[in-house]
Amino acid sequence: MVKKQEQVKVLGNGKEWWQKEHFDLEYTRREDMRTVVKTMMTSRRTHRNRMHAYFKKFQSKEATLLKPQPDTTQEQWKEFCNLFTAEAFLVCA
């Protein structure tokens, strides 16, 4: 049995593989495409969760629309508010 510390690969500059500053992806490789898609999905989910947390600070949709989240445009914020008040979203949440 190999200890976890022995499994970590170290690059020539002393950094672990995940600390590498630049790496190349081959978009023809299935593993690389999965990595890109998974990263994008995680980023989208994190952003949506942050928007929902801001949305929940207000008492009503109308009050929320008056003060959009600072990192969004008025139109983007309106779309988020419509999403967060949609019946399908409320059932899932």
C-alpha positions, 0 to 999 in steps of 0.5 A, a space after each residue: 500500500 502506497 502512502 498518500 504523500 508518496 502519490 503526489 507528483 512533484 514538478 522539476 521546479 518544486 511545485 506540485 502538479 496542481 500548482 503548475 502555472 500553465 498547462 495545455 489542453 487537447 480538446 480532442 482528448 475526452 478527459 480534457 473536455 470533461 475537465 473543461 466542462 466540469 470546471 465551467 459547470 462548477 463556475 456557473 453553479 457558484 455564480 448562480 448560488 452567489 446571486 441567489 444568496 444576494 437575492 434572499 437578502 430582500 423581502 420581495 422580488 420588487 425590492 430586489 429589482 430596485 437594488 441589483 447585485 453590483 456585479 450584474 447589469 440591470 437586465 441580467 439581474 432581472 433574469 436572475 430574479 425571474 429565475 429565482 421566483 419561477 415555480 420550477 425553481 422554487 419546487 427544486 429549491 
